[in-house]
Amino acid sequence: MRYIILGALLLYVFLSSRITGAKAGELSVTDRLIAADVFALVLIGLVLILGFSGKRLKVHGVYWMFLPLLGLFLLSAIFADKPDKAFTETVILLFSACVSIAIANLIYNLTEQDLKIFLKGYALLLGVLSAYFLLDYMVLNVAWGGLKGTFRNTGQAGTFLGTHAAICLALSMSGLVPKNWIYNICIGLLVLALILTVKRAALIGLISGVFFVMVFLLLSKSKTEKRIGVRILVITALTIFVGSILVQIAIELVPGLAWRFETKVNSDTVDDFASGFFAENVEGTLKALDENPFVGVGAGNVAGVYTAKYEIHSTYLGILATSGILGAVAYLMFVLRCFIMLLNGGRNRADDPYAKFIFYMLPMCMGMFISWGYTYHLRKRSFWFMVAMLTAIYAIKRRRAAEVVAAQYYEMEQEPRPVISAPA
């Protein structure tokens, strides 16, 4: 059973990198289904088997705190112009959360040895996928523009690679995966693939996350963590230097990459974004709030009605538009619960790699929350996988702490007690 669970978890990560090739704007419900979604039913089945066999199953408070937001999406569907579409989007979010709970329980019930195998396999798998994306992009099927890999567009590729890069960096810094050349190369390939997507939001998220990590470490009271912060600063500088060389090589190999960089990072593009695309998102949000300020206009009911063509390209504006002010409050509660878990989980980390992982994921998540101002993360499979990893490792950290306390208590009980004789 252990090998089935290990294989199933890794296969899900692999399958989640295979996205439909349907063009944007032509997506039906069936178009949005990929092999990973079908295989997720297998993961849920494995969790049910674990439950029937007597294993302990957990649903972390983070998931319970997601229910109010889910309920508001359901409520907004009642008032939506297209309630069937809003209801479908809500069901997709519910399914995503259920799959995340299943993944969290499968990871939680791994033995410590199997967990190490899974985390190593996960980092290696992401390295291999990134190597394939880079080979396909620069050699086999030279493309115009940024790296897309097996995704429909560079945005999807950037979101996937950015989220998993944050997780892998935290795993490496915490020591949950070895810091040898094999895993360093895998993580380096993952970051390079992300850079070549030229997905600004994902890049800003990762860069901000690494910056926050350095700030956390340099401001730490621990001298050891301060030294680690300086080391990460040096490694980051070297990575930027080597990465710039590799990007120049990629620009030579891929004719459209230079155009991609030029169109994405020049000042005119930034001005056009602020006055055009972003302004349209803000305008669409205000129109939706004017229509129904408390519960919004319903998920999937913005494009073509309150905006010219696309859904609002921001998690925060999107939640305001689709679930209103009440939805925004519910989302803030969900985010607050996530940060409470991260803050609590990162304590007492001196000799605990699981606590260190959660500690490093806190600044990484802060970086991602910046990037989510431009992308919609709630329906991303990579986001819910990250939540599963965090809640599972947080639960494992607490379980290990309880086991240590129990062991210490047992040792105290086994110690011989002094015999006090009665006075003569």
C-alpha positions as a Markdown table, in Angstrom:
| # | Residue | x | y | z |
|---|---|---|---|---|
| 1 | Met | 0.0 | 0.0 | 0.0 |
| 2 | Arg | 2.9 | 2.4 | 0.8 |
| 3 | Tyr | 4.3 | 2.2 | -2.7 |
| 4 | Ile | 0.8 | 2.7 | -4.2 |
| 5 | Ile | 0.4 | 5.9 | -2.2 |
| 6 | Leu | 3.9 | 7.2 | -3.0 |
| 7 | Gly | 3.4 | 6.5 | -6.7 |
| 8 | Ala | -0.1 | 8.0 | -6.7 |
| 9 | Leu | 1.1 | 11.3 | -5.1 |
| 10 | Leu | 3.9 | 11.7 | -7.6 |
| 11 | Leu | 1.8 | 10.7 | -10.5 |
| 12 | Tyr | -0.8 | 13.3 | -9.6 |
| 13 | Val | 2.0 | 16.0 | -9.6 |
| 14 | Phe | 3.1 | 14.8 | -13.0 |
| 15 | Leu | -0.5 | 14.7 | -14.4 |
| 16 | Ser | -1.2 | 18.2 | -13.1 |
| 17 | Ser | 1.5 | 19.5 | -15.5 |
| 18 | Arg | -0.5 | 18.2 | -18.5 |
| 19 | Ile | -3.1 | 20.9 | -19.4 |
| 20 | Thr | -5.7 | 20.9 | -22.1 |
| 21 | Gly | -4.7 | 22.5 | -25.4 |
| 22 | Ala | -8.1 | 24.1 | -26.0 |
| 23 | Lys | -7.8 | 27.8 | -26.7 |
| 24 | Ala | -8.9 | 30.4 | -24.2 |
| 25 | Gly | -12.5 | 31.4 | -24.6 |
| 26 | Glu | -13.5 | 28.0 | -26.0 |
| 27 | Leu | -13.4 | 26.1 | -22.7 |
| 28 | Ser | -16.4 | 24.1 | -21.6 |
| 29 | Val | -16.5 | 22.2 | -18.4 |
| 30 | Thr | -15.2 | 19.0 | -20.1 |
| 31 | Asp | -12.4 | 21.0 | -21.7 |
| 32 | Arg | -11.2 | 22.1 | -18.3 |
| 33 | Leu | -11.0 | 18.5 | -17.0 |
| 34 | Ile | -7.5 | 17.0 | -17.3 |
| 35 | Ala | -6.1 | 13.6 | -16.4 |
| 36 | Ala | -5.1 | 14.9 | -13.0 |
| 37 | Asp | -8.7 | 15.7 | -12.1 |
| 38 | Val | -9.9 | 12.2 | -13.0 |
| 39 | Phe | -6.9 | 10.6 | -11.2 |
| 40 | Ala | -7.7 | 12.7 | -8.1 |
| 41 | Leu | -10.7 | 10.4 | -7.6 |
| 42 | Val | -8.1 | 7.6 | -7.1 |
| 43 | Leu | -6.5 | 9.7 | -4.3 |
| 44 | Ile | -9.8 | 10.2 | -2.6 |
| 45 | Gly | -10.4 | 6.5 | -2.9 |
| 46 | Leu | -7.1 | 5.8 | -1.3 |
| 47 | Val | -7.9 | 8.1 | 1.6 |
| 48 | Leu | -11.2 | 6.3 | 2.1 |
| 49 | Ile | -9.3 | 3.0 | 2.3 |
| 50 | Leu | -7.0 | 4.4 | 4.9 |
| 51 | Gly | -10.0 | 5.6 | 6.9 |
| 52 | Phe | -11.7 | 2.2 | 6.8 |
| 53 | Ser | -8.4 | 0.5 | 7.8 |
| 54 | Gly | -8.2 | 2.5 | 11.0 |
| 55 | Lys | -5.8 | 5.3 | 10.0 |
| 56 | Arg | -6.4 | 8.7 | 11.4 |
| 57 | Leu | -7.8 | 11.2 | 9.0 |
| 58 | Lys | -7.6 | 15.0 | 9.6 |
| 59 | Val | -9.3 | 18.1 | 8.1 |
| 60 | His | -7.2 | 21.1 | 9.1 |
| 61 | Gly | -8.9 | 24.3 | 10.2 |
| 62 | Val | -7.7 | 26.0 | 7.1 |
| 63 | Tyr | -10.2 | 24.0 | 5.1 |
| 64 | Trp | -13.0 | 24.7 | 7.5 |
| 65 | Met | -12.2 | 28.4 | 7.2 |
| 66 | Phe | -12.6 | 28.0 | 3.4 |
| 67 | Leu | -16.3 | 27.0 | 3.8 |
| 68 | Pro | -17.7 | 30.5 | 4.5 |
| 69 | Leu | -16.2 | 31.7 | 1.2 |
| 70 | Leu | -17.5 | 28.6 | -0.6 |
| 71 | Gly | -20.9 | 29.3 | 0.9 |
| 72 | Leu | -20.9 | 32.9 | -0.4 |
| 73 | Phe | -19.9 | 31.7 | -3.9 |
| 74 | Leu | -23.0 | 29.5 | -3.7 |
| 75 | Leu | -25.2 | 32.3 | -2.4 |
| 76 | Ser | -24.0 | 34.6 | -5.2 |
| 77 | Ala | -24.9 | 31.9 | -7.7 |
| 78 | Ile | -28.6 | 32.5 | -6.8 |
| 79 | Phe | -28.4 | 36.1 | -7.8 |
| 80 | Ala | -26.2 | 35.6 | -10.9 |
| 81 | Asp | -27.4 | 36.2 | -14.4 |
| 82 | Lys | -26.0 | 32.7 | -15.3 |
| 83 | Pro | -26.5 | 30.7 | -12.1 |
| 84 | Asp | -25.6 | 27.4 | -13.8 |
| 85 | Lys | -22.1 | 28.8 | -14.6 |
| 86 | Ala | -21.7 | 30.2 | -11.1 |
| 87 | Phe | -22.7 | 26.9 | -9.6 |
| 88 | Thr | -20.3 | 25.0 | -11.8 |
| 89 | Glu | -17.4 | 27.3 | -10.7 |
| 90 | Thr | -18.4 | 26.7 | -7.0 |
| 91 | Val | -18.4 | 22.9 | -7.5 |
| 92 | Ile | -14.9 | 23.2 | -9.1 |
| 93 | Leu | -13.6 | 25.0 | -6.0 |
| 94 | Leu | -15.3 | 22.5 | -3.7 |
| 95 | Phe | -13.7 | 19.6 | -5.6 |
| 96 | Ser | -10.3 | 21.3 | -5.5 |
| 97 | Ala | -10.5 | 21.6 | -1.7 |
| 98 | Cys | -11.6 | 18.0 | -1.4 |
| 99 | Val | -8.7 | 16.8 | -3.5 |
| 100 | Ser | -6.3 | 18.9 | -1.4 |
| 101 | Ile | -7.7 | 17.3 | 1.8 |
| 102 | Ala | -7.1 | 13.9 | 0.3 |
| 103 | Ile | -3.5 | 14.7 | -0.6 |
| 104 | Ala | -2.9 | 16.1 | 2.9 |
| 105 | Asn | -4.1 | 13.0 | 4.5 |
| 106 | Leu | -2.1 | 10.7 | 2.2 |
| 107 | Ile | 1.1 | 12.7 | 3.1 |
| 108 | Tyr | 0.2 | 12.8 | 6.8 |
| 109 | Asn | -0.2 | 9.0 | 7.0 |
| 110 | Leu | 3.2 | 8.3 | 5.4 |
| 111 | Thr | 5.9 | 7.0 | 7.7 |
| 112 | Glu | 8.8 | 9.4 | 8.2 |
| 113 | Gln | 11.0 | 7.3 | 5.9 |
| 114 | Asp | 8.3 | 7.2 | 3.2 |
| 115 | Leu | 7.8 | 11.0 | 3.5 |
| 116 | Lys | 11.5 | 11.6 | 2.8 |
| 117 | Ile | 11.2 | 9.3 | -0.2 |
| 118 | Phe | 8.2 | 11.3 | -1.4 |
| 119 | Leu | 9.8 | 14.7 | -0.9 |
| 120 | Lys | 13.0 | 13.6 | -2.7 |
| 121 | Gly | 10.9 | 12.1 | -5.6 |
| 122 | Tyr | 8.8 | 15.3 | -5.8 |
| 123 | Ala | 11.9 | 17.5 | -6.2 |
| 124 | Leu | 13.4 | 15.2 | -8.7 |
| 125 | Leu | 10.2 | 15.0 | -10.7 |
| 126 | Leu | 9.9 | 18.8 | -10.9 |
| 127 | Gly | 13.5 | 18.9 | -12.0 |
| 128 | Val | 12.9 | 16.4 | -14.8 |
| 129 | Leu | 9.7 | 18.1 | -15.9 |
| 130 | Ser | 11.6 | 21.5 | -16.0 |
| 131 | Ala | 14.4 | 19.9 | -18.0 |
| 132 | Tyr | 11.9 | 18.5 | -20.5 |
| 133 | Phe | 10.2 | 21.9 | -20.8 |
| 134 | Leu | 13.6 | 23.6 | -21.4 |
| 135 | Leu | 14.7 | 21.0 | -24.0 |
| 136 | Asp | 11.4 | 21.2 | -25.8 |
| 137 | Tyr | 11.4 | 25.0 | -25.7 |
| 138 | Met | 14.9 | 25.7 | -26.9 |
| 139 | Val | 15.8 | 22.6 | -29.0 |
| 140 | Leu | 13.0 | 20.3 | -30.1 |
| 141 | Asn | 10.1 | 22.7 | -30.8 |
| 142 | Val | 11.6 | 26.2 | -30.8 |
| 143 | Ala | 8.6 | 28.4 | -30.0 |
| 144 | Trp | 7.9 | 32.1 | -30.4 |
| 145 | Gly | 7.6 | 33.9 | -27.1 |
| 146 | Gly | 8.0 | 32.5 | -23.6 |
| 147 | Leu | 8.2 | 28.9 | -22.3 |
| 148 | Lys | 4.8 | 27.2 | -22.1 |
| 149 | Gly | 5.8 | 23.6 | -21.6 |
| 150 | Thr | 2.7 | 21.4 | -21.7 |
| 151 | Phe | 0.4 | 24.2 | -20.7 |
| 152 | Arg | -2.0 | 26.2 | -22.8 |
| 153 | Asn | -0.1 | 29.5 | -22.3 |
| 154 | Thr | 2.9 | 31.0 | -20.4 |
| 155 | Gly | 0.6 | 32.2 | -17.6 |
| 156 | Gln | -0.4 | 28.7 | -16.6 |
| 157 | Ala | 3.2 | 27.5 | -16.9 |
| 158 | Gly | 4.4 | 30.4 | -14.8 |
| 159 | Thr | 1.8 | 29.7 | -12.0 |
| 160 | Phe | 2.7 | 26.0 | -11.9 |
| 161 | Leu | 6.4 | 26.5 | -11.9 |
| 162 | Gly | 6.3 | 29.5 | -9.5 |
| 163 | Thr | 4.3 | 27.6 | -6.9 |
| 164 | His | 6.4 | 24.5 | -7.0 |
| 165 | Ala | 9.6 | 26.5 | -7.1 |
| 166 | Ala | 8.7 | 28.1 | -3.8 |
| 167 | Ile | 7.9 | 24.7 | -2.3 |
| 168 | Cys | 11.1 | 23.1 | -3.5 |
| 169 | Leu | 13.2 | 26.0 | -2.3 |
| 170 | Ala | 11.7 | 25.8 | 1.1 |
| 171 | Leu | 12.3 | 22.0 | 1.2 |
| 172 | Ser | 15.9 | 22.5 | 0.3 |
| 173 | Met | 16.5 | 25.3 | 2.8 |
| 174 | Ser | 14.8 | 23.3 | 5.6 |
| 175 | Gly | 16.9 | 20.1 | 4.8 |
| 176 | Leu | 13.9 | 18.0 | 4.0 |
| 177 | Val | 15.5 | 17.3 | 0.6 |
| 178 | Pro | 19.3 | 16.9 | 0.4 |
| 179 | Lys | 21.4 | 19.9 | -0.5 |
| 180 | Asn | 23.6 | 18.0 | -2.9 |
| 181 | Trp | 24.3 | 18.8 | -6.6 |
| 182 | Ile | 21.5 | 16.6 | -8.0 |
| 183 | Tyr | 18.7 | 18.4 | -6.1 |
| 184 | Asn | 20.4 | 21.8 | -6.6 |
| 185 | Ile | 20.4 | 21.3 | -10.3 |
| 186 | Cys | 16.7 | 20.2 | -10.2 |
| 187 | Ile | 15.7 | 23.4 | -8.4 |
| 188 | Gly | 17.9 | 25.5 | -10.7 |
| 189 | Leu | 16.2 | 24.0 | -13.8 |
| 190 | Leu | 12.8 | 24.7 | -12.2 |
| 191 | Val | 13.7 | 28.4 | -11.5 |
| 192 | Leu | 15.3 | 28.8 | -15.0 |
| 193 | Ala | 12.1 | 27.4 | -16.6 |
| 194 | Leu | 10.1 | 29.9 | -14.6 |
| 195 | Ile | 12.3 | 32.8 | -15.7 |
| 196 | Leu | 11.8 | 31.8 | -19.4 |
| 197 | Thr | 8.0 | 31.9 | -19.1 |
| 198 | Val | 8.6 | 35.7 | -18.5 |
| 199 | Lys | 5.4 | 35.5 | -16.4 |
| 200 | Arg | 5.7 | 38.7 | -14.5 |
| 201 | Ala | 3.4 | 37.8 | -11.6 |
| 202 | Ala | 5.0 | 34.5 | -10.9 |
| 203 | Leu | 8.5 | 36.0 | -11.1 |
| 204 | Ile | 7.6 | 38.9 | -8.8 |
| 205 | Gly | 6.1 | 36.4 | -6.4 |
| 206 | Leu | 9.2 | 34.2 | -6.2 |
| 207 | Ile | 11.7 | 37.1 | -6.1 |
| 208 | Ser | 9.6 | 38.7 | -3.3 |
| 209 | Gly | 9.5 | 35.5 | -1.4 |
| 210 | Val | 13.2 | 35.0 | -1.5 |
| 211 | Phe | 13.7 | 38.6 | -0.5 |
| 212 | Phe | 11.3 | 38.1 | 2.5 |
| 213 | Val | 13.2 | 34.9 | 3.4 |
| 214 | Met | 16.5 | 36.9 | 3.6 |
| 215 | Val | 14.8 | 39.6 | 5.7 |
| 216 | Phe | 13.4 | 37.1 | 8.1 |
| 217 | Leu | 16.7 | 35.4 | 8.6 |
| 218 | Leu | 18.8 | 38.6 | 8.9 |
| 219 | Leu | 16.4 | 39.9 | 11.5 |
| 220 | Ser | 16.3 | 36.7 | 13.4 |
| 221 | Lys | 17.7 | 36.6 | 16.9 |
| 222 | Ser | 19.6 | 33.3 | 16.0 |
| 223 | Lys | 23.2 | 33.8 | 14.9 |
| 224 | Thr | 22.9 | 30.6 | 12.9 |
| 225 | Glu | 19.9 | 31.9 | 11.0 |
| 226 | Lys | 21.7 | 35.2 | 10.4 |
| 227 | Arg | 24.6 | 33.3 | 8.8 |
| 228 | Ile | 22.1 | 31.4 | 6.7 |
| 229 | Gly | 20.6 | 34.7 | 5.6 |
| 230 | Val | 24.0 | 36.0 | 4.4 |
| 231 | Arg | 24.6 | 32.7 | 2.7 |
| 232 | Ile | 21.3 | 32.9 | 0.8 |
| 233 | Leu | 22.1 | 36.5 | -0.2 |
| 234 | Val | 25.4 | 35.3 | -1.7 |
| 235 | Ile | 23.8 | 32.4 | -3.4 |
| 236 | Thr | 21.0 | 34.6 | -4.8 |
| 237 | Ala | 23.6 | 37.0 | -6.2 |
| 238 | Leu | 25.5 | 34.1 | -7.9 |
| 239 | Thr | 22.2 | 32.7 | -9.2 |
| 240 | Ile | 21.3 | 36.1 | -10.8 |
| 241 | Phe | 24.7 | 36.2 | -12.4 |
| 242 | Val | 24.6 | 32.6 | -13.8 |
| 243 | Gly | 20.9 | 33.0 | -14.7 |
| 244 | Ser | 21.5 | 36.1 | -16.7 |
| 245 | Ile | 24.1 | 34.2 | -18.8 |
| 246 | Leu | 21.7 | 31.3 | -19.3 |
| 247 | Val | 19.0 | 33.6 | -20.3 |
| 248 | Gln | 21.3 | 35.2 | -22.9 |
| 249 | Ile | 22.0 | 31.8 | -24.3 |
| 250 | Ala | 18.3 | 31.0 | -24.4 |
| 251 | Ile | 17.7 | 34.3 | -26.3 |
| 252 | Glu | 20.2 | 33.2 | -28.9 |
| 253 | Leu | 18.5 | 29.9 | -29.3 |
| 254 | Val | 14.9 | 31.1 | -29.2 |
| 255 | Pro | 14.2 | 34.0 | -31.7 |
| 256 | Gly | 11.0 | 35.1 | -30.0 |
| 257 | Leu | 12.3 | 35.2 | -26.5 |
| 258 | Ala | 14.0 | 38.6 | -26.9 |
| 259 | Trp | 10.7 | 40.0 | -28.1 |
| 260 | Arg | 8.9 | 38.4 | -25.1 |
| 261 | Phe | 11.3 | 40.1 | -22.7 |
| 262 | Glu | 11.0 | 43.4 | -24.5 |
| 263 | Thr | 7.2 | 43.4 | -24.6 |
| 264 | Lys | 6.8 | 42.3 | -21.0 |
| 265 | Val | 9.3 | 44.4 | -19.0 |
| 266 | Asn | 9.7 | 47.8 | -20.8 |
| 267 | Ser | 8.2 | 51.0 | -19.4 |
| 268 | Asp | 5.6 | 51.4 | -22.1 |
| 269 | Thr | 4.2 | 47.9 | -21.3 |
| 270 | Val | 4.0 | 48.8 | -17.6 |
| 271 | Asp | 2.2 | 52.1 | -18.5 |
| 272 | Asp | -0.2 | 50.3 | -20.8 |
| 273 | Phe | -0.9 | 47.7 | -18.1 |
| 274 | Ala | -1.7 | 50.4 | -15.5 |
| 275 | Ser | -3.9 | 52.4 | -17.8 |
| 276 | Gly | -5.4 | 49.6 | -19.9 |
| 277 | Phe | -5.7 | 46.0 | -18.6 |
| 278 | Phe | -5.5 | 46.8 | -14.9 |
| 279 | Ala | -7.8 | 49.8 | -15.3 |
| 280 | Glu | -10.4 | 47.5 | -17.1 |
| 281 | Asn | -10.2 | 45.0 | -14.2 |
| 282 | Val | -10.8 | 47.8 | -11.6 |
| 283 | Glu | -13.7 | 49.2 | -13.7 |
| 284 | Gly | -15.3 | 45.7 | -14.1 |
| 285 | Thr | -15.0 | 45.1 | -10.3 |
| 286 | Leu | -16.7 | 48.5 | -9.6 |
| 287 | Lys | -19.5 | 47.7 | -12.0 |
| 288 | Ala | -20.1 | 44.3 | -10.4 |
| 289 | Leu | -20.1 | 45.8 | -6.9 |
| 290 | Asp | -22.6 | 48.4 | -8.1 |
| 291 | Glu | -24.8 | 45.6 | -9.3 |
| 292 | Asn | -24.6 | 43.6 | -6.1 |
| 293 | Pro | -22.3 | 44.9 | -3.4 |
| 294 | Phe | -22.8 | 42.3 | -0.7 |
| 295 | Val | -22.6 | 38.9 | -2.5 |
| 296 | Gly | -21.3 | 39.9 | -6.0 |
| 297 | Val | -22.5 | 38.8 | -9.4 |
| 298 | Gly | -21.4 | 35.2 | -9.2 |
| 299 | Ala | -18.3 | 33.3 | -10.2 |
| 300 | Gly | -17.9 | 33.1 | -14.0 |
| 301 | Asn | -20.4 | 35.9 | -14.6 |
| 302 | Val | -18.0 | 38.8 | -15.2 |
| 303 | Ala | -16.5 | 38.1 | -18.7 |
| 304 | Gly | -18.4 | 39.8 | -21.5 |
| 305 | Val | -20.7 | 41.6 | -19.1 |
| 306 | Tyr | -18.6 | 43.7 | -16.8 |
| 307 | Thr | -15.4 | 43.3 | -18.7 |
| 308 | Ala | -14.9 | 43.3 | -22.5 |
| 309 | Lys | -13.8 | 39.7 | -22.9 |
| 310 | Tyr | -12.0 | 38.0 | -20.0 |
| 311 | Glu | -12.6 | 37.3 | -16.3 |
| 312 | Ile | -11.0 | 39.7 | -13.9 |
| 313 | His | -7.3 | 38.9 | -13.7 |
| 314 | Ser | -6.8 | 39.3 | -10.0 |
| 315 | Thr | -7.7 | 37.2 | -7.0 |
| 316 | Tyr | -8.7 | 40.1 | -4.8 |
| 317 | Leu | -10.6 | 42.1 | -7.4 |
| 318 | Gly | -12.2 | 38.9 | -8.7 |
| 319 | Ile | -13.5 | 37.9 | -5.3 |
| 320 | Leu | -14.9 | 41.3 | -4.7 |
| 321 | Ala | -16.7 | 41.2 | -8.1 |
| 322 | Thr | -18.0 | 37.6 | -7.8 |
| 323 | Ser | -18.8 | 37.3 | -4.1 |
| 324 | Gly | -19.0 | 40.9 | -3.0 |
| 325 | Ile | -17.9 | 42.5 | 0.3 |
| 326 | Leu | -19.0 | 39.5 | 2.3 |
| 327 | Gly | -16.9 | 37.3 | 0.1 |
| 328 | Ala | -13.9 | 39.5 | 0.5 |
| 329 | Val | -14.3 | 39.3 | 4.3 |
| 330 | Ala | -14.6 | 35.5 | 4.1 |
| 331 | Tyr | -11.4 | 35.4 | 1.9 |
| 332 | Leu | -9.5 | 37.5 | 4.5 |
| 333 | Met | -10.6 | 35.1 | 7.2 |
| 334 | Phe | -9.3 | 32.2 | 5.1 |
| 335 | Val | -6.0 | 34.0 | 4.5 |
| 336 | Leu | -5.7 | 34.9 | 8.1 |
| 337 | Arg | -6.1 | 31.3 | 9.1 |
| 338 | Cys | -3.4 | 30.2 | 6.7 |
| 339 | Phe | -1.0 | 32.8 | 8.2 |
| 340 | Ile | -1.8 | 31.7 | 11.7 |
| 341 | Met | -0.9 | 28.1 | 10.8 |
| 342 | Leu | 2.4 | 29.3 | 9.2 |
| 343 | Leu | 3.3 | 31.5 | 12.2 |
| 344 | Asn | 2.6 | 28.7 | 14.7 |
| 345 | Gly | 4.2 | 26.0 | 12.6 |
| 346 | Gly | 7.5 | 27.9 | 12.3 |
| 347 | Arg | 8.1 | 28.0 | 16.0 |
| 348 | Asn | 10.7 | 25.8 | 17.9 |
| 349 | Arg | 12.4 | 25.1 | 14.6 |
| 350 | Ala | 16.0 | 24.8 | 15.8 |
| 351 | Asp | 16.2 | 21.0 | 15.4 |
| 352 | Asp | 13.0 | 20.4 | 13.5 |
| 353 | Pro | 13.1 | 20.3 | 9.7 |
| 354 | Tyr | 9.3 | 20.3 | 9.4 |
| 355 | Ala | 9.1 | 23.5 | 11.4 |
| 356 | Lys | 11.9 | 25.0 | 9.3 |
| 357 | Phe | 9.9 | 24.2 | 6.1 |
| 358 | Ile | 6.8 | 26.0 | 7.4 |
| 359 | Phe | 9.0 | 28.9 | 8.6 |
| 360 | Tyr | 10.5 | 29.3 | 5.1 |
| 361 | Met | 7.1 | 28.9 | 3.4 |
| 362 | Leu | 5.7 | 31.9 | 5.4 |
| 363 | Pro | 7.8 | 34.5 | 3.4 |
| 364 | Met | 7.4 | 32.5 | 0.2 |
| 365 | Cys | 3.6 | 32.7 | 0.7 |
| 366 | Met | 3.9 | 36.4 | 1.3 |
| 367 | Gly | 5.6 | 36.7 | -2.1 |
| 368 | Met | 2.9 | 34.7 | -3.7 |
| 369 | Phe | 0.2 | 36.8 | -2.2 |
| 370 | Ile | 1.7 | 39.8 | -3.9 |
| 371 | Ser | 1.6 | 37.9 | -7.3 |
| 372 | Trp | -2.0 | 36.9 | -6.7 |
| 373 | Gly | -3.0 | 40.5 | -7.1 |
| 374 | Tyr | -2.5 | 39.9 | -10.8 |
| 375 | Thr | -3.6 | 36.2 | -11.1 |
| 376 | Tyr | -6.6 | 34.2 | -9.8 |
| 377 | His | -5.2 | 31.4 | -7.6 |
| 378 | Leu | -8.2 | 29.7 | -6.0 |
| 379 | Arg | -8.9 | 27.3 | -8.8 |
| 380 | Lys | -5.2 | 26.5 | -9.5 |
| 381 | Arg | -4.3 | 22.9 | -8.8 |
| 382 | Ser | -0.8 | 23.9 | -7.7 |
| 383 | Phe | -2.2 | 26.2 | -5.0 |
| 384 | Trp | -4.3 | 23.5 | -3.5 |
| 385 | Phe | -1.4 | 21.1 | -3.6 |
| 386 | Met | 0.7 | 23.7 | -1.7 |
| 387 | Val | -2.1 | 24.0 | 0.9 |
| 388 | Ala | -2.1 | 20.2 | 1.2 |
| 389 | Met | 1.7 | 20.1 | 1.7 |
| 390 | Leu | 1.5 | 22.8 | 4.4 |
| 391 | Thr | -1.3 | 21.4 | 6.4 |
| 392 | Ala | 0.1 | 17.9 | 6.3 |
| 393 | Ile | 3.6 | 18.9 | 7.4 |
| 394 | Tyr | 2.1 | 21.2 | 10.0 |
| 395 | Ala | 0.2 | 18.2 | 11.4 |
| 396 | Ile | 3.3 | 16.0 | 11.2 |
| 397 | Lys | 5.3 | 18.6 | 13.1 |
| 398 | Arg | 2.6 | 18.7 | 15.9 |
| 399 | Arg | 2.4 | 14.9 | 16.0 |
| 400 | Arg | 6.2 | 14.6 | 16.4 |
| 401 | Ala | 6.2 | 17.2 | 19.2 |
| 402 | Ala | 3.4 | 15.3 | 21.0 |
| 403 | Glu | 5.4 | 12.0 | 20.6 |
| 404 | Val | 8.5 | 13.7 | 22.2 |
| 405 | Val | 6.4 | 14.9 | 25.1 |
| 406 | Ala | 4.9 | 11.5 | 25.6 |
| 407 | Ala | 8.3 | 9.8 | 25.4 |
| 408 | Gln | 9.7 | 12.2 | 28.1 |
| 409 | Tyr | 6.7 | 11.5 | 30.3 |
| 410 | Tyr | 7.2 | 7.8 | 29.9 |
| 411 | Glu | 10.9 | 8.0 | 30.9 |
| 412 | Met | 9.9 | 10.0 | 34.0 |
| 413 | Glu | 7.4 | 7.3 | 34.9 |
| 414 | Gln | 10.1 | 4.6 | 34.5 |
| 415 | Glu | 12.6 | 6.3 | 36.8 |
| 416 | Pro | 12.8 | 4.7 | 40.3 |
| 417 | Arg | 11.3 | 6.8 | 43.0 |
| 418 | Pro | 13.1 | 7.3 | 46.3 |
| 419 | Val | 11.7 | 5.3 | 49.2 |
| 420 | Ile | 11.0 | 7.5 | 52.2 |
| 421 | Ser | 11.0 | 5.5 | 55.4 |
| 422 | Ala | 8.8 | 6.4 | 58.3 |
| 423 | Pro | 10.5 | 8.0 | 61.3 |
| 424 | Ala | 11.2 | 5.5 | 64.1 |
